[in-house]
Amino acid sequence: MSEKLLEQAPVVPVVVLDDAEAAVPLARALVEGGLPVIEVTLRTPAATEAVRRIAAEVPGAVVGTGTVRTPADVRASADAGARFLVSPGTTPRLLDAMEDSGLDLLPGTSSISEMLAVAERGHTAMKFFPAEAAGGRPYLKAVAGPLPELRFCPTGGITVDSAPDYLALPNVACVGGTWLTPADAVAAGDVDRIRELASVAAALR
């Protein structure tokens, strides 16, 4: 993923949708709240249809897919109109497919070796996952010494309270968060709550 895309907002909502009908109103609420970059995870059967609807019906939304694990996921994402791809980890075969798609990409990493392998392919922007379990802010602070050119979007276990600490690091461009779209709010169609959560997150930096 280009660093320009990473810098559009301090938080990237990580969205899990069981019903594609909820996709458009949810995406509109996020965009209105100041968070245009939206990651829809490929964890449910409704995900690709949700991406398709957001891409077609929500001007201002930059929608992509997360939990991209296989070349088939890459193809399905591109066919649905995704603008970017986010993987939980990175293998050579998966990275080949992501690069061949022509879409922006955020390869997943959690170790120095993975970071070096991705950087060798010319990518300086990457996901750090699972952020809290993999060492969190202290780990990323340590990584900045030997790898100062890399920039990260840490995701996994981050909250509205811990996000500012991550965003204060010079090698963190943004964070990913599931707290912006609570399951109960999504199920109830509570777009006002989602818009409010987005507004708070958009003001974090």
C-alpha positions as CSV (number, residue, x, y, z in Angstrom):
1,M,0.0,0.0,0.0
2,S,1.3,3.4,-0.9
3,E,2.2,5.6,2.1
4,K,-0.1,8.2,0.7
5,L,-3.0,5.9,1.2
6,L,-1.9,5.0,4.7
7,E,-1.8,8.7,5.6
8,Q,-5.4,9.4,4.6
9,A,-6.7,8.8,8.2
10,P,-5.1,7.8,11.5
11,V,-7.3,4.7,11.8
12,V,-8.4,2.1,9.3
13,P,-11.6,0.4,10.3
14,V,-11.3,-3.4,10.2
15,V,-14.8,-4.5,9.3
16,V,-16.4,-7.9,9.6
17,L,-19.8,-8.2,7.9
18,D,-22.2,-11.1,8.0
19,D,-24.8,-9.3,5.9
20,A,-23.9,-7.4,2.8
21,E,-27.1,-5.3,3.3
22,A,-25.3,-3.5,6.2
23,A,-22.3,-2.6,4.1
24,V,-23.4,0.7,2.4
25,P,-24.9,2.4,5.5
26,L,-22.0,1.4,7.6
27,A,-19.4,2.6,5.1
28,R,-21.3,5.9,4.7
29,A,-21.2,6.4,8.5
30,L,-17.4,5.8,8.5
31,V,-16.8,8.2,5.7
32,E,-19.0,10.9,7.2
33,G,-17.1,10.4,10.5
34,G,-13.8,11.1,8.7
35,L,-12.4,7.6,8.0
36,P,-12.5,7.0,4.2
37,V,-10.2,4.0,4.1
38,I,-12.2,0.8,5.0
39,E,-10.8,-2.7,5.3
40,V,-13.5,-5.4,4.9
41,T,-12.1,-8.7,6.1
42,L,-12.6,-11.9,4.0
43,R,-13.8,-13.8,7.1
44,T,-17.4,-14.2,6.0
45,P,-19.3,-15.3,2.9
46,A,-20.8,-11.7,2.6
47,A,-17.4,-10.0,2.4
48,T,-16.9,-9.7,-1.3
49,E,-20.5,-8.6,-2.0
50,A,-20.1,-6.0,0.8
51,V,-17.0,-4.7,-1.0
52,R,-18.8,-4.6,-4.3
53,R,-21.6,-2.6,-2.9
54,I,-19.4,-0.1,-1.0
55,A,-17.2,0.4,-4.1
56,A,-20.3,1.1,-6.3
57,E,-22.5,3.1,-3.9
58,V,-20.3,5.0,-1.4
59,P,-18.4,7.9,-3.1
60,G,-15.4,8.9,-1.0
61,A,-14.9,5.4,0.4
62,V,-11.6,3.7,-0.4
63,V,-12.5,0.1,0.2
64,G,-10.1,-2.8,0.3
65,T,-10.0,-6.4,1.7
66,G,-8.3,-7.8,4.7
67,T,-7.4,-11.4,5.7
68,V,-6.2,-12.0,2.1
69,R,-4.5,-15.4,2.3
70,T,-4.5,-16.9,-1.1
71,P,-4.2,-15.9,-4.8
72,A,-7.9,-16.8,-5.1
73,D,-8.6,-14.2,-2.4
74,V,-6.7,-11.6,-4.4
75,R,-8.7,-12.4,-7.6
76,A,-12.0,-12.2,-5.7
77,S,-11.0,-8.9,-4.1
78,A,-10.1,-7.4,-7.5
79,D,-13.3,-8.6,-9.1
80,A,-15.3,-7.0,-6.3
81,G,-13.7,-3.6,-6.8
82,A,-11.3,-3.6,-3.9
83,R,-8.7,-0.7,-4.1
84,F,-6.2,-2.4,-1.8
85,L,-5.3,-5.7,-0.2
86,V,-4.2,-6.5,3.3
87,S,-2.7,-9.9,4.3
88,P,-2.2,-11.2,7.9
89,G,1.2,-12.6,6.9
90,T,3.2,-12.9,3.7
91,T,4.5,-15.8,1.6
92,P,6.3,-15.4,-1.7
93,R,3.4,-16.9,-3.6
94,L,0.8,-14.6,-2.0
95,L,3.0,-11.6,-2.5
96,D,3.4,-12.5,-6.1
97,A,-0.4,-12.6,-6.6
98,M,-0.9,-9.3,-4.6
99,E,1.7,-7.5,-6.7
100,D,0.3,-8.9,-10.0
101,S,-3.1,-7.5,-9.1
102,G,-2.0,-4.0,-9.6
103,L,-3.8,-2.9,-6.4
104,D,-2.3,-1.2,-3.4
105,L,-1.1,-3.7,-0.9
106,L,-0.2,-3.9,2.7
107,P,1.7,-7.2,3.3
108,G,1.4,-8.6,6.8
109,T,4.5,-9.0,9.0
110,S,5.3,-9.8,12.6
111,S,9.0,-10.5,12.6
112,I,12.2,-8.8,11.5
113,S,12.8,-11.5,9.0
114,E,9.4,-11.1,7.4
115,M,9.9,-7.3,7.3
116,L,13.2,-7.7,5.6
117,A,11.7,-10.2,3.1
118,V,8.9,-7.8,2.2
119,A,11.3,-4.8,2.0
120,E,13.5,-6.8,-0.4
121,R,10.6,-6.8,-2.8
122,G,10.5,-3.0,-2.7
123,H,7.7,-2.5,-0.2
124,T,8.2,0.0,2.7
125,A,4.6,0.1,4.0
126,M,3.4,-3.0,5.7
127,K,0.9,-4.4,8.3
128,F,2.2,-5.4,11.8
129,F,0.0,-8.2,13.0
130,P,-1.0,-9.3,15.6
131,A,0.3,-6.1,17.1
132,E,-0.3,-6.5,20.8
133,A,0.5,-10.2,20.8
134,A,3.6,-9.7,18.7
135,G,5.2,-7.2,21.0
136,G,3.2,-4.0,20.5
137,R,4.6,-0.5,20.7
138,P,7.9,-1.5,22.3
139,Y,8.6,-3.9,19.5
140,L,7.9,-1.3,16.8
141,K,10.0,1.2,18.6
142,A,12.9,-1.2,18.6
143,V,12.4,-2.0,14.9
144,A,12.8,1.7,14.0
145,G,16.5,1.5,14.8
146,P,17.7,-1.1,12.2
147,L,14.8,-0.5,9.8
148,P,14.1,3.3,9.8
149,E,12.7,3.4,6.3
150,L,9.7,1.1,7.0
151,R,6.3,2.3,8.0
152,F,3.6,0.2,9.6
153,C,-0.2,-0.1,10.2
154,P,-0.3,-2.1,13.4
155,T,-3.5,-4.1,13.8
156,G,-4.7,-6.6,16.4
157,G,-5.7,-5.8,19.9
158,I,-5.5,-2.0,19.5
159,T,-8.1,0.1,21.2
160,V,-9.2,3.8,21.1
161,D,-7.1,4.2,24.3
162,S,-3.9,2.5,23.0
163,A,-4.1,3.9,19.5
164,P,-2.5,7.3,20.4
165,D,0.6,5.6,21.8
166,Y,1.1,3.7,18.5
167,L,0.4,6.8,16.4
168,A,3.1,8.7,18.3
169,L,5.8,6.4,16.9
170,P,7.6,7.8,13.8
171,N,7.3,4.5,11.9
172,V,3.5,4.1,12.4
173,A,1.4,5.7,9.7
174,C,-1.9,4.5,11.0
175,V,-3.5,1.8,13.0
176,G,-6.2,-0.8,12.2
177,G,-9.1,-1.3,14.6
178,T,-12.2,-3.4,15.0
179,W,-13.6,-1.2,17.8
180,L,-15.1,1.2,15.3
181,T,-17.7,-1.3,14.1
182,P,-18.9,-3.2,17.2
183,A,-20.9,-6.2,16.3
184,D,-24.0,-5.1,18.3
185,A,-24.0,-1.7,16.5
186,V,-23.6,-3.3,13.1
187,A,-26.4,-5.8,13.8
188,A,-28.7,-3.1,15.0
189,G,-27.9,-0.8,12.1
190,D,-26.8,1.9,14.6
191,V,-25.0,4.2,12.1
192,D,-25.1,7.1,14.5
193,R,-22.9,5.2,17.0
194,I,-20.6,4.1,14.2
195,R,-20.3,7.7,12.9
196,E,-19.5,8.9,16.4
197,L,-16.8,6.3,17.0
198,A,-15.3,7.2,13.6
199,S,-15.3,10.9,14.4
200,V,-13.4,10.2,17.7
201,A,-10.9,8.0,15.9
202,A,-10.4,10.5,13.1
203,A,-9.3,13.1,15.6
204,L,-6.7,10.9,17.2
205,R,-3.9,12.6,15.2
